[in-house]
Amino acid sequence: QVQLVESGGDSVQAGGSLRLSCAASGSPARDFCMAWFRQVEGKEREGVATIAGDGTTQYADSVKGRFIIPKDSAKSTVQYLQMNDLKPEDTSMYYCAIGYFVGVCRLLSEEYNYWGTGTQVTVTA
């Protein structure tokens, strides 16, 4: 059983930075994708970024150039999401997730099997 715990959420002003962490216990028995999603209450969950075991990353268009998953954490039990130049529209609950690797890591929530409980990020104008 894989358990994920996020931390690092906070309230910051626009233009600021945050670093989210996701600690995993009980690693999956095979190659996996790790991803970050976000969700505002009443809206659909949105994929933010994902990283495969070989370090390949994918980002949502809305965060490209601002958010980064460090590639050296690809196979680590602690995953990070560095968020720079934050905007009010980044305000959301952020979740980390693990899914089994089937050739490519995608930002589709249905492809992820394990989820954390989330950490809140609030960006004020």
Secondary structure as UniProt FT lines:
FT   STRAND          3..7
FT   STRAND          11..13
FT   TURN            14..15
FT   STRAND          18..25
FT   STRAND          32..39
FT   TURN            41..42
FT   STRAND          46..51
FT   TURN            53..54
FT   STRAND          57..59
FT   TURN            61..66
FT   STRAND          67..68
FT   HELIX           71..73
FT   TURN            74..75
FT   STRAND          78..83
FT   HELIX           88..90
FT   STRAND          92..100
FT   HELIX           109..111
FT   STRAND          114..115
FT   STRAND          119..124
//
